Amino acid sequence: MKYYSTNGKAPYASLKEAVTRSLAPDGGLYVPEQIKNVPDSFTENIQDMTFQEIALEVAKTFFGDDIPETDLKGIIYDTLSFDCPIVKVSDNIWSLELYHGPTLAFKDVGARFMARMLAYFTKQETGTINVLVATSGDTGSAVANGFLGIDGIHVYVLYPKDKVSKIQESQFTTLGNNITALEIDGTFDDCQALVKKAFSDTGLNATMRLTSANSINVARFLPQSFYYFYAYAQMKRLGMADNLVISVPSGNFGNITAGLYAWQMGLPIERFIAANNANDIFYHYLRTGTYEPRQSIQTIANAMDVGNPSNFARILSLFHNSHENIIKAIDGNAYQDNSISQAISKCYKDSHYILDPHGACAWLALTDGLQNGEHGIFLETAHPAKFKDIVEDAIGTALTIPKRLEEFINGKKLSIPMTNRYEDFKKYLISQQNNAGRKE
Ligand SMILES: *Cc1c(COP(=O)(O)O)cnc(C)c1O
């Protein structure tokens, strides 16, 4: 399968090229040339299949021409080492819990898959592949843990000093091994600028192999379609799979776009709801047809604080730029912080279910938008304990911290302090490269 760029000015790429480059040379996002339908027999028998079996079938429609089935199976079974269960919350409302992976957030699925696919495509090459990633919190932990212990790949996570929560920080600064955390004296934008500059530095790229692992990479984005099929399978087992509405807490819109791909492949979903926090650029687009990116605003659902969602380009390409078709498939809503806190409180009071701030947005949009006769699923994208203070304030009781999170929190911080000057960053990278070279 070939991949084209949403900007339409770059040559078609192979899967390997799309995965190792992330971004197309014209600055666009890679999109698969075609979206094949899954066989009818697949959706008919899906309730009898395991998560891994379902994922393999879905993966074969995208990656089957490029990766032999046994290798693809290895990547998938290794990636999906945890479950994504459906949990009933109230009448007609279910939570798809995507937080049972190593960093307790849904980004684990895409990050683990991408790490394994990148390793697969580069295993014949000599020398280390260096993954650079800038993070404002959650991406860093998912990517670092996704790549942890993968041979031939070293990850550098750049994060702004004092600007990510202690829990988030602990998830990528305590790992060691092939993961290096760089604590930048600056903002998230500075971190991103450093990474961007490194990628465009031809001298540096001639010395070391650099790649990114951001959420626009096709190997991070497409695997997210797996759990939409799995959610459907679980609803079918319950006899509740008709008139399904799925509500997705959205920031960069990778997650919901993967759902839309699943739907295009033949997954019987009635419609989607895109839930926004105060960064309501997409909601505004749904209502007006005008897309107006803005500076992001900080909210309590901070992984959704995105002012110019990258995957909007993929949604446009999927619907051939038709606002009319987009609003037929996707509904939306947006919520301020106080509504999000109240939602956490109300859902706990009414249903004894604890939401995290992101899931809370999706739950709210679902309860506001669900119509008679519809069955609703919202995506619970992070474990509530990752946002302990906000959630405890809202529900008025202490949370139990999962063991995995506890281990991160008690781990030793290993990050390396650094200025926000590019010369310092570059010098450091080259020195690491030289050290690595000497060891070999
Ligand atoms: C990243 C993230 C989101 C937003 O997902 P997108 O794919 O960027 O729309 C929602 N919730 C959590 C917890 C996240 O980490």
The ligand as a MOL file (V3000), in Angstrom:
LIG
                    3D

  0  0  0     0  0            999 V3000
M  V30 BEGIN CTAB
M  V30 COUNTS 15 15 0 0 0
M  V30 BEGIN ATOM
M  V30 1 C -3.6630 12.6800 23.7300 0
M  V30 2 C -4.8470 12.5260 24.5860 0
M  V30 3 C -6.1520 12.8540 24.1440 0
M  V30 4 C -6.4020 13.4440 22.7860 0
M  V30 5 O -6.2190 12.5110 21.7550 0
M  V30 6 P -6.0170 13.0000 20.2370 0
M  V30 7 O -5.7340 11.7730 19.4760 0
M  V30 8 O -4.8570 13.9600 20.2640 0
M  V30 9 O -7.2730 13.6780 19.8390 0
M  V30 10 C -7.2200 12.6060 24.9990 0
M  V30 11 N -7.0400 12.1070 26.2320 0
M  V30 12 C -5.8080 11.7980 26.7050 0
M  V30 13 C -5.6870 11.2790 28.0880 0
M  V30 14 C -4.6700 11.9940 25.9060 0
M  V30 15 O -3.4700 11.6960 26.4040 0
M  V30 END ATOM
M  V30 BEGIN BOND
M  V30 1 1 1 2
M  V30 2 1 2 3
M  V30 3 2 2 14
M  V30 4 1 3 4
M  V30 5 2 3 10
M  V30 6 1 4 5
M  V30 7 1 5 6
M  V30 8 2 6 7
M  V30 9 1 6 8
M  V30 10 1 6 9
M  V30 11 1 10 11
M  V30 12 2 11 12
M  V30 13 1 12 13
M  V30 14 1 12 14
M  V30 15 1 14 15
M  V30 END BOND
M  V30 END CTAB
M  END
